[in-house]
Amino acid sequence: MHYTGAMPVFVDAEAETWNIDVEKIVEKITNKTKVILPVSIFGHPCEFDKIHELAKKYNFKILEDAAESHGSEYKGLKTGSLADITAFSFFANKNITTGEGGMIVTDDEDLYNKCRYYKNLCFPLEGGRNYKHNDIGYNYRISNYRISNIHSAIGLAQVEKADEYRAMRIKNADIYKRELLDIEGISMQNTKDNVLHVHWMNGILINPEKYGRTRDELIQHLKENGIDTRLLFWGMNKQPSLIKYGCNCADEYPVSDNLYKNGLYLPSSSGLDEQSIIKICKIIRNYRKS
Ligand SMILES: *Cc1c(COP(=O)(O)O)cnc(C)c1O
């Protein structure tokens, strides 16, 4: 957005799904609002009906960040069909990957052509290369206009396995829930009834008073047992780059702040076996101090 001159405005997450809180969007809308960028976090689609309702009423576009959400569904509709533009990542750690790369999908021809234009240095779309650039664009092609043949070949092979990988991730998430959710002071991202959640990552949230240990103590303890973890994302309101850029970071974002302060995610690869998950969960259970 810095590149385009846009100014991002943040909306807090909601405590159940950790996605954008749709009840809090409306208070952030102004006559300058052009687009909303819901992130379907860890593969749980956002509450799109409500977002569409607002987009229609206030006349803005929806750009879904589905980098973590390949193959998820909202009310039976596949991610990729839920927004004006959907952006997928094929980075190495995503549900399916081409090593590096990504894809956007849209059913809006104007937006499609705009994307083609901007990703290729704003060379004219028609009439051949006259080396005249009417706008300032980007080089987002990997090789001539598109992702390379080698990346595409990897991607196609991944697509053949996409359903299998999705099933493995969902199964692993169910094992984590079964083994963790009765431990006092541990909670996880809740899955709403109207979605198919693809569980890119298995995040947990610590309540230090109830668990008797802090998030950082648990991370250290898991590390000593040979188990690596990652912090949950920093809130946008905490990002030094965005504060420097002049975003309004002063509002209150209590849910997001709590996630970054007390959250972590556990090993989540598709290929993790049940015994490993059970072992990780036992360590977490036994570490609780009552
Ligand atoms: C991974 C990720 C990105 C970035 O994807 P790249 O392919 O690395 O550009 C963006 N948003 C979310 C939510 C992600 O998880």
The ligand as an SDF file (V2000), in Angstrom:
LIG
                    3D

 15 15  0  0  0  0  0  0  0  0999 V2000
    2.7000  -16.3180    3.4570 C   0  0  0  0  0  0  0  0  0  0  0  0
    1.7500  -15.2170    3.5550 C   0  0  0  0  0  0  0  0  0  0  0  0
    1.8660  -14.1000    2.7130 C   0  0  0  0  0  0  0  0  0  0  0  0
    3.0160  -13.8950    1.7770 C   0  0  0  0  0  0  0  0  0  0  0  0
    3.0480  -14.7710    0.7160 O   0  0  0  0  0  0  0  0  0  0  0  0
    4.3250  -14.7180   -0.2650 P   0  0  0  0  0  0  0  0  0  0  0  0
    4.0480  -15.7480   -1.3010 O   0  0  0  0  0  0  0  0  0  0  0  0
    5.5180  -15.0350    0.5780 O   0  0  0  0  0  0  0  0  0  0  0  0
    4.3700  -13.3240   -0.8140 O   0  0  0  0  0  0  0  0  0  0  0  0
    0.8860  -13.1160    2.7890 C   0  0  0  0  0  0  0  0  0  0  0  0
   -0.1410  -13.2110    3.6640 N   0  0  0  0  0  0  0  0  0  0  0  0
   -0.2710  -14.2540    4.4970 C   0  0  0  0  0  0  0  0  0  0  0  0
   -1.4580  -14.3030    5.4060 C   0  0  0  0  0  0  0  0  0  0  0  0
    0.6620  -15.2930    4.4780 C   0  0  0  0  0  0  0  0  0  0  0  0
    0.5400  -16.3340    5.3090 O   0  0  0  0  0  0  0  0  0  0  0  0
  1  2  1  0
  2  3  1  0
  2 14  2  0
  3  4  1  0
  3 10  2  0
  4  5  1  0
  5  6  1  0
  6  7  2  0
  6  8  1  0
  6  9  1  0
 10 11  1  0
 11 12  2  0
 12 13  1  0
 12 14  1  0
 14 15  1  0
M  END
$$$$
